[in-house]
Each structure stands twice: as C-alpha cells, then as structure tokens.
Amino acid sequence: MSVEGNASTWAASRSSCEYYYKIADGDCADYCLGSYFSFCPRSLITSAGGLSVGTCSSLNFTTFIEDYSVTAGPCGTLVFKKYTNVSAAQEDDEESAAQEDDGKSAAQEDDEE
C-alpha cells in the first residue's frame, strides 16, 4: 500500500470520528477519536482510558479550561479539550455559603442563651 493510501485512510478515520469523554476531579475532557489513533484501534484507547461515548457539553460541561495532553502509551499523545461545569461549581459555592451561614446562626443562638 502506498503512503498516499495510508494518508487517505487515516484522513477518513479522522473525519468519521466519534466523541469520547472522561470526568475526573469535577472536570470533563473530551476528544473526537477516529476508528484508529496512530496504529491503535479506538476500542483499545477507550477501554484502556476508561472513556465513555459522548461529549462534555451534553453533560453541561461547557466552560473551556484548557487543552489537556494525555499519553496513550505507544499509541501517542491525545490532546483532549477540558471543560468545567460552571453551574455545578456555583451550586457548590452556594451550598458552602449556606452551610457557613447555618453554622454562624447556630453559634449566635448559643451565644444568646
């Protein structure tokens, strides 16, 4: 097979990619993976990396953080897009603030008694 044949096969693989994501430490990273990445089949990359089919945006992770490089052994380095869920972070902040307020209220009640 010629180099041109390989290039066109790899280009076709990339153009028919499927998105996969992984959630870790409260953030989500996704990547559009062709049927092969370098010489490694998609199934190897997804199973070894613990990836799930889908996008971060479908899970409400829409605020871009950074490009995130992950080495996939001998297959090479994948550059994921990493996102956060701003609304979830705001809810966490609001819950923390509410808990702090509850703690202050209880302490004030103790002082009044």
N, C-alpha and C positions, 0 to 999 in steps of 0.2 A: 504494500500500500504506500502511496506517495505521501510526502509531507503535506501537500495540499489537501489530500483526502483526510488526513488526520485533523488538520486545522478546521476543515468544514464540519467534520463530525463533532469536534469539541465546540465549535460555534453553535451548532444545532443543539447540543446538550445544554449549553448555557441559555439559549433562547427559550428552551422549554423547561425552565427551572420551576421549582416549587419552593414556597417559603416554609422554613422551619424555625422554631423559636425555642428558647430556654429561659426560664425565670430563675434568678438567683439573687440573693441579698436585696430583695424588693425591687429589682430592676428586671427588664426583659431585653433580650438580644435576639435579633432575627437575621436570617440570611437566605437568599434565593439560591438554592442548590440544584444544579443540573443533575442529570442521571449519573454523571461521573464528576468527581473533583480530582483533577490530575488523573491518576490511574486508578483511583479508588471509587468503587461504586457508592452511590448515595446511601444504600442500606447500611453499609459499614460505617460511614460518617455519622448517620443519625443514631444508630444503636450504640456506638462507642461514646458518642457525645451526649446521649440522653435527650435528644431533640424531639420535639413534637411538631406535627404538621400545623401550620397556621402562621399568622403574623402577630406581632406585638400590638399593632393598632386594633386588631379585632378583640383584644383583651383590655382595651382602654389605656395602653401604654403608648402615649402619643408625643411626649416631650422628649426630643432627641437630646442625648447626653454626649455621645462620642462614637467614633469608630473604634471597635474593640477587636483586636487581633487574637486569634486562638490557634495554636499549633495543633494540627491533626496528625501527629506522628509523621511517618514518611510521606503522607499524602500532601503535606504542605501547610500553609497558613491561611485560614479563613478569616476574612475581615467582616465581622458582624456589625450591625447598626444597633446601638444600645439606647434604650428608652426608659423613661420613668413614668409612673402614673401620678401626675400632679394632684388629681383629686383625692387619691388614696393618701398621699403624703399630707395634704391639707386636713383630711379627716383624722389622721393620726395626731397631727398637731393640735387640732381642736379637742380630741379626746384627752390628750395630755394636759391641756389647759383646763379642761373641765375637772379632771381628777385633782389637779393642783388647787383649783377653787374649792372643791369639796373638802380637801384636806385643811384648807385655811378656815373654812366655815366651821368645821368640827373643832378645830383648835380654838376659834373665837368663842364658840359655845361653851367649851370647857373653862375658858378664862372668865366668862360671865357668871358661872355657877359658883 
